[in-house]
C-alpha cells in the first residue's frame, strides 16, 4: 500500500504508522505503552488514529523534546 493511501485512513496499524512517520515500530509501541500516543485495540492489533499521530508529531516538534 502506498503512503498516500495509508495517510487517508482514519486509523493506522503500528507498521503503517511507522512507515509514514519514520518512527520505528518498537518506539511507537513504547509510546503507546507509556500513554504518550493515542491508540485503541481491536483483538491483538493496536490501531493509532491518524489524527492522533499527526497531533503527537506536531506537539513533539513544537516542544523540541526527544521522543
Backbone as ProteinMPNN parsed JSONL, in Angstrom:
{"seq_chain_A": "XXXXXXXXXXXXXXXXXXXXXXXXXXXXXXXXXXXXXXXXXXXXXXXXXXXXXXXXXXXXXXXXXXX", "coords_chain_A": {"N_chain_A": [[0.851, -1.176, 0.0], [0.512, 2.237, -0.768], [2.088, 5.203, 0.603], [0.493, 7.458, 0.341], [-2.121, 6.355, 0.186], [-2.219, 5.127, 2.679], [-2.075, 7.333, 4.424], [-4.585, 8.433, 4.176], [-6.269, 6.905, 5.647], [-8.367, 6.404, 8.527], [-7.427, 5.234, 10.826], [-4.373, 3.705, 11.778], [-2.252, 0.826, 11.514], [0.43, -0.201, 13.669], [2.629, -0.752, 12.078], [1.995, 0.62, 9.668], [1.868, 3.244, 10.651], [4.517, 3.586, 11.409], [5.753, 3.484, 8.928], [4.822, 5.832, 7.602], [5.584, 7.86, 9.333], [8.244, 7.644, 9.926], [9.083, 6.826, 12.384], [10.244, 4.279, 14.398], [8.804, 0.964, 14.655], [9.039, -0.337, 17.168], [9.542, 1.857, 18.833], [7.145, 3.271, 18.543], [5.399, 1.436, 19.746], [6.46, 1.533, 22.352], [5.784, 4.193, 22.997], [3.008, 4.018, 22.961], [2.556, 2.196, 25.097], [3.538, 3.746, 27.159], [1.621, 5.624, 27.354], [1.731, 7.925, 25.853], [0.944, 8.162, 23.255], [-1.973, 8.22, 21.397], [-4.261, 5.526, 21.035], [-6.155, 2.606, 20.067], [-7.436, -0.661, 20.653], [-8.075, -3.536, 18.791], [-8.908, -6.708, 18.999], [-5.877, -8.322, 18.903], [-4.527, -6.269, 17.779], [-2.98, -3.119, 17.72], [-4.245, 0.013, 17.03], [-3.701, 3.177, 15.665], [-5.096, 6.297, 15.728], [-5.128, 8.323, 12.862], [-5.18, 11.128, 13.0], [-4.435, 11.474, 15.658], [-1.771, 10.608, 15.576], [-0.7, 12.598, 13.921], [-1.098, 14.854, 15.577], [0.542, 14.161, 17.739], [3.082, 14.212, 16.534], [3.198, 16.909, 15.744], [3.122, 18.173, 18.281], [5.464, 17.153, 19.441], [7.348, 18.291, 17.777], [6.948, 21.027, 18.296], [7.646, 21.242, 20.99], [10.175, 20.372, 20.889], [11.27, 18.141, 22.078], [12.951, 15.099, 22.847], [11.818, 12.031, 21.64]], "CA_chain_A": [[0.0, 0.0, 0.0], [1.333, 3.443, -0.859], [1.987, 6.137, 1.73], [-0.659, 8.329, 0.092], [-3.323, 5.618, 0.577], [-2.167, 4.912, 4.122], [-2.337, 8.573, 5.158], [-6.006, 8.757, 4.078], [-7.014, 6.036, 6.554], [-8.725, 7.019, 9.805], [-6.585, 4.622, 11.849], [-3.235, 3.009, 11.193], [-1.562, -0.173, 12.309], [1.756, 0.274, 14.093], [3.501, -0.857, 10.914], [1.669, 1.725, 8.762], [2.272, 4.498, 11.309], [5.978, 3.644, 11.321], [6.11, 3.745, 7.542], [4.586, 7.217, 7.184], [6.149, 8.823, 10.28], [9.682, 7.387, 10.111], [9.329, 6.438, 13.775], [10.309, 2.823, 14.403], [7.679, 0.234, 15.228], [9.266, -0.549, 18.599], [9.383, 3.149, 19.512], [5.707, 3.545, 18.588], [4.817, 0.577, 20.795], [6.887, 2.108, 23.634], [4.98, 5.402, 23.224], [1.658, 3.542, 23.278], [2.554, 1.626, 26.448], [3.813, 4.831, 28.106], [0.464, 6.518, 27.377], [2.061, 9.178, 25.172], [0.378, 8.147, 21.91], [-3.358, 7.753, 21.384], [-4.463, 4.27, 20.316], [-7.197, 1.702, 20.538], [-7.057, -2.033, 20.374], [-9.099, -4.436, 18.28], [-8.25, -8.013, 19.079], [-4.473, -8.161, 19.308], [-3.926, -5.2, 16.987], [-3.013, -1.733, 18.164], [-4.528, 0.946, 15.944], [-3.394, 4.552, 16.033], [-5.857, 7.237, 14.906], [-4.235, 9.121, 12.025], [-5.105, 12.492, 13.54], [-3.663, 11.388, 16.893], [-0.363, 10.548, 15.199], [-0.341, 13.945, 13.457], [-1.017, 15.731, 16.753], [1.728, 13.781, 18.5], [4.261, 14.706, 15.822], [3.189, 18.38, 15.865], [3.478, 18.538, 19.66], [6.878, 16.83, 19.644], [8.109, 19.304, 17.04], [6.847, 22.315, 18.987], [8.358, 21.208, 22.271], [11.566, 20.005, 20.585], [11.744, 17.127, 23.025], [13.306, 13.812, 22.277], [10.756, 11.045, 21.896]], "C_chain_A": [[0.895, 1.237, 0.0], [1.118, 4.343, 0.353], [0.778, 7.044, 1.56], [-1.955, 7.641, 0.52], [-3.371, 5.404, 2.084], [-2.586, 6.17, 4.859], [-3.796, 9.014, 5.08], [-6.866, 7.909, 5.005], [-7.295, 6.77, 7.862], [-7.872, 6.485, 10.945], [-5.528, 3.78, 11.146], [-2.752, 1.899, 12.109], [-0.225, 0.426, 12.73], [2.706, 0.267, 12.901], [3.266, 0.295, 9.933], [2.108, 3.058, 9.345], [3.782, 4.669, 11.24], [6.409, 4.035, 9.914], [5.931, 5.216, 7.183], [5.244, 8.243, 8.1], [7.667, 8.739, 10.406], [10.051, 7.221, 11.578], [9.277, 4.912, 13.788], [9.113, 2.175, 15.086], [7.847, 0.022, 16.729], [9.084, 0.745, 19.379], [7.907, 3.516, 19.61], [5.028, 2.707, 19.658], [5.205, 1.081, 22.183], [6.045, 3.33, 23.984], [3.542, 5.04, 23.584], [1.612, 3.055, 24.724], [2.832, 2.676, 27.521], [2.65, 5.818, 28.195], [0.703, 7.846, 26.68], [1.459, 9.283, 23.782], [-1.006, 7.521, 21.972], [-3.464, 6.466, 20.559], [-5.745, 3.608, 20.79], [-6.824, 0.313, 20.061], [-8.272, -2.802, 19.874], [-8.443, -5.803, 18.182], [-6.846, -7.819, 19.616], [-3.787, -6.997, 18.608], [-4.086, -3.85, 17.647], [-3.259, -0.868, 16.935], [-4.353, 2.366, 16.465], [-4.227, 5.467, 15.147], [-4.89, 8.156, 14.142], [-4.082, 10.533, 12.586], [-4.321, 12.52, 14.845], [-2.169, 11.337, 16.623], [0.121, 11.91, 14.73], [-0.165, 14.897, 14.639], [0.225, 15.432, 17.577], [2.989, 14.355, 17.846], [4.339, 16.225, 15.903], [3.659, 18.816, 17.258], [4.949, 18.261, 19.935], [7.762, 17.857, 18.945], [8.093, 20.645, 17.726], [7.659, 22.341, 20.263], [9.834, 20.868, 22.088], [12.137, 19.031, 21.598], [12.059, 15.844, 22.292], [12.218, 12.819, 22.62], [11.335, 9.673, 22.114]], "O_chain_A": [[1.915, 1.274, 0.689], [0.098, 4.255, 1.037], [0.107, 7.365, 2.541], [-2.804, 8.27, 1.152], [-4.436, 5.49, 2.695], [-3.362, 6.102, 5.811], [-4.209, 9.887, 5.843], [-8.063, 8.161, 5.139], [-6.538, 7.659, 8.254], [-7.618, 7.194, 11.919], [-5.759, 3.223, 10.072], [-2.832, 2.014, 13.332], [0.195, 1.452, 12.195], [3.503, 1.191, 12.738], [4.222, 0.881, 9.424], [2.652, 3.904, 8.636], [4.273, 5.779, 11.033], [7.332, 4.831, 9.741], [6.795, 5.795, 6.525], [5.447, 9.386, 7.69], [8.302, 9.654, 10.93], [11.196, 7.449, 11.967], [8.348, 4.322, 13.237], [8.492, 2.759, 15.974], [6.888, 0.187, 17.484], [8.527, 0.73, 20.477], [7.46, 4.016, 20.642], [4.177, 3.206, 20.395], [4.381, 1.062, 23.097], [5.634, 3.492, 25.133], [2.931, 5.695, 24.428], [0.733, 3.453, 25.489], [2.41, 2.517, 28.666], [2.679, 6.741, 29.008], [-0.047, 8.798, 26.894], [1.456, 10.36, 23.186], [-1.189, 6.436, 22.524], [-2.829, 6.339, 19.512], [-6.337, 4.01, 21.792], [-5.992, 0.149, 19.168], [-9.354, -2.73, 20.456], [-7.535, -6.017, 17.379], [-6.657, -7.216, 20.672], [-2.598, -6.76, 18.819], [-5.177, -3.476, 18.078], [-2.569, -0.998, 15.924], [-4.799, 2.705, 17.561], [-4.083, 5.424, 13.925], [-3.949, 8.696, 14.723], [-2.974, 11.066, 12.639], [-3.612, 13.489, 15.115], [-1.383, 11.947, 17.348], [1.217, 12.341, 15.09], [0.804, 15.655, 14.693], [0.888, 16.351, 18.061], [3.852, 14.912, 18.524], [5.419, 16.779, 16.106], [4.491, 19.714, 17.39], [5.612, 19.058, 20.598], [8.806, 18.243, 19.47], [9.107, 21.342, 17.746], [8.29, 23.348, 20.584], [10.642, 21.048, 22.999], [13.32, 19.078, 21.935], [11.49, 15.553, 21.24], [11.748, 12.768, 23.757], [10.592, 8.718, 22.343]]}, "name": "protein", "num_of_chains": 1, "seq": "XXXXXXXXXXXXXXXXXXXXXXXXXXXXXXXXXXXXXXXXXXXXXXXXXXXXXXXXXXXXXXXXXXX"}
